[in-house]
Amino acid sequence: MDYSQAFAISASGMTLERTRVEVASLNLANANTVAGPDGKTYQPLRVVARPSFGDTVAQGLAAVPAAAVEPVLQGPRMVYEPGHPMADARGFVAYAGVDAATEMVTMMGAMRAYEANVAAMNTSLNMALKALEIGGNA
């Protein structure tokens, strides 16, 4: 049995989930940023994994999905703060349209999925070592 495919599957899953954690933390870091002088606010990002059908058929289960980081089309969060230096004529400040609760849920889910991939990799490693141990006694 080729255990390298099992390791590759877990490794690709860990890479994808690490990217999700990084993007969620970037979104959280920019949640309270205001619009710049050009009027543009930070656009929240999402990780989208798209496995290609041809790769999946050719490589079987070990196909690595292509992860793309894409902006979420979300308008700015307008907060009434008339004393803020970046307030508009009506007293509203445009903050990035990041939902902190959604980002925390995304981050927690990605961390749990990463842990599951680590556990799967460790199980595959233990099975490979046990198979070598059994084969050595024959």
C-alpha positions as CSV (number, residue, x, y, z in Angstrom):
1,M,0.0,0.0,0.0
2,D,1.3,3.5,-0.9
3,Y,1.1,5.6,2.2
4,S,2.4,8.6,0.4
5,Q,-1.0,9.3,-1.0
6,A,-2.5,9.4,2.5
7,F,0.2,11.7,3.6
8,A,-0.4,14.0,0.6
9,I,-4.1,14.2,1.3
10,S,-3.5,15.2,4.9
11,A,-0.8,17.7,3.9
12,S,-3.0,19.3,1.2
13,G,-5.8,19.6,3.8
14,M,-3.5,21.2,6.3
15,T,-2.2,23.7,3.7
16,L,-5.8,24.7,2.8
17,E,-6.9,25.1,6.4
18,R,-3.7,27.1,7.3
19,T,-4.6,29.4,4.4
20,R,-8.2,29.8,5.8
21,V,-6.8,30.7,9.3
22,E,-4.4,33.3,7.8
23,V,-7.2,34.9,5.7
24,A,-9.6,35.0,8.6
25,S,-7.0,36.6,10.9
26,L,-6.2,39.1,8.2
27,N,-9.9,40.0,8.0
28,L,-10.1,40.3,11.8
29,A,-7.0,42.5,11.8
30,N,-8.6,44.9,9.3
31,A,-12.1,44.9,10.8
32,N,-11.7,48.3,12.4
33,T,-9.9,50.0,9.6
34,V,-11.5,53.1,8.0
35,A,-11.7,54.1,4.4
36,G,-8.5,55.5,3.0
37,P,-8.1,58.9,1.4
38,D,-9.3,57.5,-1.9
39,G,-12.6,56.4,-0.2
40,K,-11.9,52.7,-0.6
41,T,-12.3,50.4,2.4
42,Y,-10.6,47.0,3.1
43,Q,-12.4,44.2,1.2
44,P,-12.8,41.1,3.3
45,L,-11.3,37.9,1.7
46,R,-12.5,34.3,1.5
47,V,-10.6,31.1,0.6
48,V,-12.3,29.1,-2.1
49,A,-11.1,25.6,-2.8
50,R,-12.0,24.3,-6.3
51,P,-10.8,20.8,-7.2
52,S,-10.5,20.3,-10.9
53,F,-12.3,17.3,-12.2
54,G,-9.5,16.2,-14.5
55,D,-7.0,16.3,-11.6
56,T,-9.3,14.3,-9.4
57,V,-9.8,11.6,-12.0
58,A,-6.1,11.4,-12.8
59,Q,-4.7,11.5,-9.3
60,G,-7.6,9.8,-7.4
61,L,-8.1,10.9,-3.9
62,A,-4.7,12.6,-3.7
63,A,-5.8,15.4,-5.9
64,V,-4.9,18.7,-4.3
65,P,-7.7,21.3,-4.6
66,A,-6.6,24.7,-6.0
67,A,-7.3,27.3,-3.3
68,A,-8.0,30.8,-4.4
69,V,-8.3,33.8,-2.2
70,E,-11.1,36.0,-3.4
71,P,-12.5,39.3,-2.2
72,V,-16.0,39.2,-0.7
73,L,-18.2,41.9,-2.3
74,Q,-19.4,43.5,0.8
75,G,-20.1,47.2,1.3
76,P,-18.5,49.2,4.1
77,R,-20.0,49.2,7.6
78,M,-21.2,52.7,8.3
79,V,-20.9,53.9,11.9
80,Y,-22.2,57.2,13.2
81,E,-19.2,59.0,14.8
82,P,-19.5,62.7,14.1
83,G,-16.3,63.6,16.0
84,H,-14.1,61.1,14.0
85,P,-11.6,62.8,11.6
86,M,-12.6,60.5,8.7
87,A,-16.4,61.1,9.2
88,D,-18.3,62.2,6.1
89,A,-20.6,65.3,6.0
90,R,-23.4,63.3,7.7
91,G,-21.1,62.1,10.5
92,F,-20.7,58.5,9.4
93,V,-17.4,56.7,9.2
94,A,-16.9,53.8,6.7
95,Y,-15.3,50.8,8.3
96,A,-14.4,47.6,6.6
97,G,-17.3,45.3,6.0
98,V,-15.9,42.5,8.2
99,D,-18.2,40.5,10.4
100,A,-16.1,39.5,13.4
101,A,-18.4,36.6,14.5
102,T,-18.3,35.0,11.0
103,E,-14.5,35.3,10.9
104,M,-14.1,33.7,14.3
105,V,-16.4,30.8,13.3
106,T,-14.4,30.4,10.1
107,M,-11.1,30.4,12.1
108,M,-12.3,27.9,14.7
109,G,-13.6,25.6,12.0
110,A,-10.4,25.8,10.1
111,M,-8.4,25.1,13.2
112,R,-10.5,22.0,13.9
113,A,-10.1,20.8,10.3
114,Y,-6.4,21.3,10.6
115,E,-6.3,19.2,13.8
116,A,-8.3,16.5,12.1
117,N,-5.8,16.4,9.2
118,V,-2.9,16.1,11.7
119,A,-4.7,13.2,13.4
120,A,-5.3,11.5,10.0
121,M,-1.6,11.9,9.1
122,N,-0.5,10.5,12.5
123,T,-2.8,7.6,12.1
124,S,-1.5,6.8,8.6
125,L,2.1,7.1,10.0
126,N,1.3,4.7,12.8
127,M,-0.4,2.2,10.4
128,A,2.7,2.3,8.2
129,L,5.0,1.7,11.1
130,K,2.9,-1.1,12.3
131,A,2.9,-2.7,8.9
132,L,6.7,-2.5,8.8
133,E,6.8,-4.1,12.2
134,I,4.5,-6.9,11.2
135,G,6.4,-7.5,7.9
136,G,9.7,-7.6,9.8
137,N,8.6,-10.5,12.0
138,A,7.6,-12.7,9.1
